[in-house]
């Protein structure tokens, strides 16, 4: 009985660990606090505000023109800043379907306004 209970407890604890690393909204800072494997994109160049696109896990957006969120009808050419968790890897592309000039982003905050792509981003691939 003790071994069964111990195994159940360990399973519950291990299964609950990913929850600790998930993004949470910080109302005071007006931004997402990203988890280890997450990425969040903003229309605001300082990575804050309520116009955001959150990516969790492995995800792909081959056509940002068709992706919307509250306050943003289309994310095509609207991304000004990205923040990635410590294990996240994202590639942004100038052209739909992962074509044209690209830029790989890793952990940290990235102001895209000053990058070689600027806000001209039409597709995103998140591999981690």
C-alpha positions in Angstrom: 0.0 0.0 0.0 2.8 2.4 0.9 4.6 1.8 -2.4 1.4 2.4 -4.4 0.8 5.7 -2.5 4.4 6.8 -3.0 4.2 6.1 -6.7 0.9 7.9 -7.1 2.3 10.9 -5.2 5.5 11.1 -7.4 3.3 10.8 -10.5 1.1 13.7 -9.4 4.1 15.8 -8.5 5.9 15.1 -11.8 2.8 15.7 -13.9 2.2 19.0 -12.1 5.7 20.4 -12.7 5.1 21.7 -16.3 2.4 23.9 -14.8 5.0 25.8 -12.8 6.7 26.9 -16.1 3.6 28.2 -17.9 3.1 31.8 -18.9 1.3 34.1 -16.5 -0.1 37.6 -17.1 1.5 40.3 -14.9 -1.1 43.1 -14.7 1.3 45.4 -13.0 3.9 45.1 -15.7 1.2 44.8 -18.4 2.9 41.8 -20.0 3.2 38.0 -20.0 5.9 36.4 -17.8 6.8 33.6 -20.2 7.4 30.0 -19.2 10.6 28.1 -20.2 9.2 26.8 -23.5 7.0 29.7 -24.5 7.2 32.7 -26.7 5.1 35.8 -26.7 5.0 38.5 -29.5 3.7 42.0 -29.1 2.7 44.9 -31.4 4.5 47.2 -28.9 8.3 47.5 -29.4 8.9 47.3 -25.6 7.2 43.9 -25.2 4.3 45.1 -23.2 0.6 45.6 -23.8 -2.6 43.7 -24.3 -2.0 43.1 -28.0 0.0 39.9 -27.9 0.3 36.5 -29.5 1.3 33.7 -27.2 2.9 30.5 -28.5 3.2 27.4 -26.2 4.9 24.2 -27.2 5.8 23.4 -30.8 3.7 25.6 -33.1 3.6 27.0 -36.6 1.9 29.9 -38.2 2.6 29.6 -41.9 0.3 32.6 -42.7 0.2 35.4 -40.1 -2.3 37.2 -42.2 -5.0 34.8 -41.0 -4.0 34.9 -37.3 -5.9 37.4 -35.1 -6.3 38.2 -31.4 -8.1 40.8 -29.4 -7.3 44.2 -30.8 -5.3 42.7 -33.8 -7.2 41.7 -36.9 -4.1 40.2 -38.6 -0.6 39.6 -37.2 1.0 40.0 -40.6 3.7 42.6 -40.4 2.6 43.6 -36.8 5.2 42.0 -34.6 7.5 44.6 -33.0 8.9 42.6 -30.0 9.3 39.0 -28.9 10.1 37.5 -25.5 11.1 33.9 -25.3 11.6 31.6 -22.3 14.9 30.0 -21.6 14.3 26.8 -23.7 12.3 28.4 -26.5 13.5 28.7 -30.1 11.5 30.5 -32.8 12.3 31.4 -36.4 10.4 34.3 -37.9 10.2 34.7 -41.7 9.6 37.7 -44.0 7.4 35.7 -46.4 4.5 33.3 -45.8 5.1 29.6 -45.6 8.5 30.0 -44.0 10.2 31.6 -47.0 12.4 34.7 -47.6 14.7 36.2 -45.1 14.6 34.7 -41.6 15.8 35.4 -38.1 16.2 32.8 -35.3 15.3 33.9 -31.9 16.3 32.3 -28.6 15.8 33.1 -24.9 15.3 36.8 -23.9 13.7 39.9 -25.2 14.1 40.9 -28.8 13.0 44.2 -30.2 12.4 43.4 -33.9 12.0 47.0 -35.0 15.8 47.3 -35.2 16.4 43.9 -36.7 17.1 43.2 -40.4 13.5 42.1 -40.8 11.9 44.9 -38.8 8.2 44.2 -38.4 8.0 42.6 -41.8 7.2 39.1 -40.5 4.6 36.9 -42.3 5.2 33.5 -40.8 6.6 31.9 -37.6 7.9 28.5 -36.7 8.4 27.6 -33.0 10.5 24.4 -32.7 10.9 24.3 -28.9 
